[in-house]
């Protein structure tokens, strides 16, 4: 989740830098390169939904970093998060 300290009167587009061993669209459902927080809201959610396959890959990590640019008037705190996708094969 990306949270603001107060509601905004305009849409906020937070750019995302996505990295890690897990691959966008291959190992998990597509994550856009930006998160839109609509005007009047205080948060937006980035969902990571793993794709099931029969390939043995071990545990793979997704790392998401929030870009500081394009968020005029807001300070980015705790700008990096990660999640591990555990292989079920």
N, C-alpha and C positions, 0 to 999 in steps of 0.2 A: 504494500500500500504506500502511496505517496500522499502525504498529508500537508495541508497548508495551515498556518496558524490562525487564519481568518478567512471567511468566504470572500470571493472575488467578484467584482462586477463585470468581469470579462473572461472569456475563455483563456485558459492557460495551457500551452502546449509544451510539455517537458520532453526534450530529446533524450533518447536512451542509447547507450553504448552497450551492446549485447555481445558477450564473449563466453569463453569456457570451452570445455571439451565437447559438451553436448551441442548439437547443431540445430539452429532455428529451422523449422519446418520438417526436418528429418527425424530428430529425436523427440521433439515436442511440437505442439500446434504453433502455428506462426504467431510471433509477437511482433507488433509494429515497431518501427524505430522511434516512435513518439507516443506519449500518453497525453490524451486530452482530458483536462479537468474543466468541465463546463462551468460557466458563470453561475454563481450562487452556491457552488459546492465547495467543500473543504478537503476533498480527497479523491483519489483515483486508484484503481486496483490494476495490478499487472498479474494476470493469471498465467501459470505455466502448467499446461496440460500435456503430460507425456503421451507419446505415440507408442502403442504396443507393437512389437515386432518379434520375430523368432531368433533374432541375431544376439549372440552373447557378446555384450559390450562392457560389462562391469558397471561400476558406478560412474556417472558422468555429471559434471557440474555446469550450471548455468550461472553466469555472473552478469548482473545488470548494474550499470553505473549511470547515475543521472547527470546530464550535462548541465553546467552552470549557465550556459548561454540561453537566451530566449525566455528567461523567467524574470523579467524586469520587475523590480520592487520586492523580490523575495530572495531569501538566503537559503541555499541548499545545505542541509545538515544530513549527516549519515547518508552520503551520496552513493554508497555501494551496498548491494545485497547479493546473496548467492543462495542457491538451492541445489541439492544433489538429487539426481534421478537414479534410483536404484534399479538395476536390471532384474527382471523377474524370470529370466530364461535360464 
